[in-house]
Amino acid sequence: MNKLEELIKSVFPNHGWKTTPHIDSRIKHWSEKYSVMTKMLSISEFGWDAEKKMLQVEKAVFDEWVEVRLMNSDY
């Protein structure tokens, strides 16, 4: 993160912006979302639409997936 802070300082010398907590919170948020998507894609009914860049699944399968996760308190 130090190199990133140096780059930010070189582009915006008078702002004093830091990577923490701003970028750290973005990384944490992305990691949580990526983890969920990885779990979904490990199930055969879930797929990836490369053209639309989104998950593809039938509504009934998704609803069941959500209900099981809520009951198990995984999320």
MDAnalysis code that builds the backbone (N, CA, C; Angstrom):
import MDAnalysis as mda
import numpy as np

u = mda.Universe.empty(225, n_residues=75, atom_resindex=np.repeat(np.arange(75), 3), trajectory=True)
u.add_TopologyAttr("name", ["N", "CA", "C"] * 75)
u.add_TopologyAttr("resid", np.arange(1, 76))
u.add_TopologyAttr("resname", ["MET", "ASN", "LYS", "LEU", "GLU", "GLU", "LEU", "ILE", "LYS", "SER", "VAL", "PHE", "PRO", "ASN", "HIS", "GLY", "TRP", "LYS", "THR", "THR", "PRO", "HIS", "ILE", "ASP", "SER", "ARG", "ILE", "LYS", "HIS", "TRP", "SER", "GLU", "LYS", "TYR", "SER", "VAL", "MET", "THR", "LYS", "MET", "LEU", "SER", "ILE", "SER", "GLU", "PHE", "GLY", "TRP", "ASP", "ALA", "GLU", "LYS", "LYS", "MET", "LEU", "GLN", "VAL", "GLU", "LYS", "ALA", "VAL", "PHE", "ASP", "GLU", "TRP", "VAL", "GLU", "VAL", "ARG", "LEU", "MET", "ASN", "SER", "ASP", "TYR"])
u.atoms.positions = np.array([
    [0.810, -1.194, 0.000],
    [0.000, 0.000, 0.000],
    [0.858, 1.266, 0.000],
    [2.089, 1.178, 0.464],
    [2.942, 2.362, 0.495],
    [3.190, 2.917, -0.903],
    [3.405, 2.031, -1.875],
    [3.620, 2.495, -3.250],
    [2.374, 3.198, -3.772],
    [1.222, 2.679, -3.401],
    [-0.026, 3.300, -3.825],
    [-0.178, 4.686, -3.205],
    [0.147, 4.809, -1.927],
    [0.087, 6.118, -1.270],
    [1.049, 7.096, -1.924],
    [2.246, 6.631, -2.299],
    [3.218, 7.494, -2.972],
    [2.679, 7.960, -4.327],
    [2.016, 7.053, -5.040],
    [1.436, 7.417, -6.327],
    [0.331, 8.452, -6.136],
    [-0.516, 8.239, -5.138],
    [-1.587, 9.196, -4.853],
    [-0.995, 10.562, -4.509],
    [0.068, 10.573, -3.686],
    [0.713, 11.840, -3.314],
    [1.310, 12.542, -4.528],
    [1.856, 11.767, -5.469],
    [2.463, 12.394, -6.645],
    [1.404, 13.006, -7.567],
    [0.224, 12.395, -7.628],
    [-0.840, 12.911, -8.477],
    [-1.625, 14.019, -7.775],
    [-1.854, 13.849, -6.461],
    [-2.617, 14.815, -5.665],
    [-1.776, 15.263, -4.469],
    [-0.772, 16.105, -4.684],
    [0.186, 16.423, -3.620],
    [-0.399, 17.174, -2.418],
    [-1.481, 17.883, -2.569],
    [-1.997, 18.699, -1.466],
    [-3.163, 18.078, -0.710],
    [-3.509, 16.825, -1.001],
    [-4.688, 16.231, -0.389],
    [-4.390, 15.405, 0.860],
    [-3.269, 14.747, 0.953],
    [-2.938, 13.930, 2.113],
    [-3.785, 12.668, 2.228],
    [-4.293, 12.159, 1.100],
    [-5.117, 10.958, 1.127],
    [-4.277, 9.745, 1.500],
    [-4.870, 8.833, 2.246],
    [-4.216, 7.586, 2.669],
    [-4.975, 6.403, 2.082],
    [-4.298, 5.284, 1.977],
    [-4.964, 4.084, 1.477],
    [-5.866, 3.474, 2.546],
    [-5.507, 3.685, 3.800],
    [-6.317, 3.150, 4.894],
    [-7.183, 4.267, 5.422],
    [-8.428, 4.116, 5.606],
    [-9.249, 2.906, 5.456],
    [-9.922, 2.768, 4.102],
    [-9.777, 3.738, 3.213],
    [-10.559, 3.771, 1.979],
    [-10.337, 2.556, 1.081],
    [-9.112, 2.328, 0.683],
    [-8.840, 1.221, -0.232],
    [-8.968, -0.107, 0.498],
    [-8.555, -0.170, 1.757],
    [-8.697, -1.407, 2.528],
    [-10.154, -1.839, 2.608],
    [-11.060, -0.881, 2.811],
    [-12.475, -1.244, 2.904],
    [-13.002, -1.718, 1.549],
    [-12.508, -1.146, 0.461],
    [-12.915, -1.607, -0.870],
    [-12.429, -3.030, -1.123],
    [-11.199, -3.327, -0.715],
    [-10.649, -4.672, -0.888],
    [-11.455, -5.671, -0.069],
    [-11.787, -5.324, 1.165],
    [-12.582, -6.214, 2.015],
    [-13.945, -6.467, 1.379],
    [-14.592, -5.411, 0.896],
    [-15.907, -5.546, 0.263],
    [-15.815, -6.463, -0.961],
    [-14.825, -6.245, -1.814],
    [-14.662, -7.045, -3.017],
    [-14.385, -8.499, -2.662],
    [-13.558, -8.739, -1.654],
    [-13.227, -10.105, -1.240],
    [-14.459, -10.856, -0.770],
    [-15.329, -10.178, -0.026],
    [-16.554, -10.817, 0.449],
    [-17.458, -11.189, -0.725],
    [-17.637, -10.287, -1.670],
    [-18.496, -10.549, -2.824],
    [-17.902, -11.629, -3.718],
    [-16.588, -11.603, -3.917],
    [-15.932, -12.592, -4.755],
    [-16.060, -13.976, -4.127],
    [-15.942, -14.057, -2.830],
    [-16.058, -15.328, -2.119],
    [-17.430, -15.951, -2.343],
    [-18.479, -15.151, -2.253],
    [-19.843, -15.646, -2.464],
    [-20.011, -16.129, -3.899],
    [-19.501, -15.356, -4.855],
    [-19.624, -15.758, -6.255],
    [-18.866, -17.051, -6.526],
    [-17.712, -17.213, -5.918],
    [-16.935, -18.434, -6.091],
    [-17.709, -19.635, -5.563],
    [-18.351, -19.481, -4.413],
    [-19.166, -20.570, -3.866],
    [-20.326, -20.899, -4.791],
    [-20.971, -19.878, -5.338],
    [-22.089, -20.112, -6.254],
    [-21.619, -20.863, -7.503],
    [-20.511, -20.434, -8.069],
    [-20.032, -21.052, -9.306],
    [-19.527, -22.475, -9.107],
    [-19.281, -22.873, -7.864],
    [-18.856, -24.246, -7.602],
    [-20.034, -25.221, -7.652],
    [-21.255, -24.686, -7.705],
    [-22.466, -25.502, -7.812],
    [-22.830, -25.592, -9.292],
    [-23.125, -26.806, -9.754],
    [-23.305, -27.025, -11.190],
    [-24.453, -26.229, -11.797],
    [-25.490, -25.898, -11.031],
    [-26.625, -25.173, -11.584],
    [-26.305, -23.703, -11.869],
    [-25.254, -23.184, -11.259],
    [-24.854, -21.795, -11.482],
    [-23.861, -21.737, -12.632],
    [-24.010, -20.725, -13.458],
    [-23.092, -20.555, -14.569],
    [-22.701, -19.090, -14.707],
    [-21.788, -18.831, -15.626],
    [-21.305, -17.473, -15.864],
    [-21.598, -17.099, -17.303],
    [-22.252, -15.979, -17.511],
    [-22.516, -15.437, -18.844],
    [-21.400, -14.442, -19.150],
    [-20.475, -14.853, -20.017],
    [-19.303, -14.018, -20.314],
    [-19.686, -12.748, -21.067],
    [-20.722, -12.817, -21.877],
    [-21.132, -11.641, -22.636],
    [-21.728, -10.568, -21.723],
    [-22.612, -10.994, -20.815],
    [-23.254, -10.055, -19.894],
    [-22.439, -9.841, -18.621],
    [-21.435, -10.688, -18.420],
    [-20.571, -10.621, -17.231],
    [-21.397, -10.687, -15.944],
    [-22.182, -11.780, -15.859],
    [-23.033, -11.968, -14.690],
    [-23.333, -13.445, -14.483],
    [-23.728, -13.776, -13.248],
    [-24.123, -15.137, -12.934],
    [-25.431, -15.473, -13.635],
    [-25.574, -16.732, -14.022],
    [-26.809, -17.216, -14.620],
    [-27.295, -18.416, -13.812],
    [-28.561, -18.361, -13.392],
    [-29.156, -19.464, -12.643],
    [-30.667, -19.300, -12.692],
    [-31.372, -20.415, -12.634],
    [-32.822, -20.338, -12.594],
    [-33.251, -19.797, -11.240],
    [-34.365, -19.064, -11.229],
    [-34.841, -18.417, -10.012],
    [-35.092, -19.421, -8.890],
    [-35.669, -20.550, -9.193],
    [-35.960, -21.558, -8.159],
    [-34.680, -22.059, -7.495],
    [-33.643, -22.271, -8.289],
    [-32.353, -22.734, -7.742],
    [-31.752, -21.654, -6.860],
    [-31.795, -20.405, -7.320],
    [-31.252, -19.306, -6.526],
    [-32.020, -19.144, -5.221],
    [-33.355, -19.196, -5.284],
    [-34.164, -19.060, -4.072],
    [-33.845, -20.151, -3.062],
    [-33.663, -21.376, -3.542],
    [-33.293, -22.482, -2.650],
    [-31.914, -22.244, -2.043],
    [-30.978, -21.772, -2.859],
    [-29.624, -21.498, -2.382],
    [-29.646, -20.454, -1.264],
    [-30.421, -19.391, -1.462],
    [-30.531, -18.323, -0.462],
    [-31.154, -18.866, 0.818],
    [-32.225, -19.637, 0.686],
    [-32.906, -20.152, 1.873],
    [-32.003, -21.069, 2.689],
    [-31.257, -21.929, 2.020],
    [-30.333, -22.824, 2.729],
    [-29.272, -22.018, 3.460],
    [-28.741, -20.984, 2.819],
    [-27.699, -20.157, 3.448],
    [-28.254, -19.398, 4.640],
    [-29.463, -18.887, 4.521],
    [-30.074, -18.161, 5.650],
    [-30.343, -19.094, 6.820],
    [-30.784, -20.300, 6.522],
    [-31.057, -21.265, 7.590],
    [-29.778, -21.697, 8.293],
    [-28.680, -21.800, 7.529],
    [-27.400, -22.232, 8.089],
    [-26.585, -21.068, 8.630],
    [-27.047, -19.855, 8.426],
    [-26.355, -18.638, 8.874],
    [-24.928, -18.551, 8.367],
    [-24.720, -18.993, 7.122],
    [-23.388, -18.900, 6.506],
    [-23.044, -17.474, 6.148],
    [-24.070, -16.630, 5.976],
    [-23.814, -15.292, 5.477],
    [-24.434, -14.269, 6.364],
])
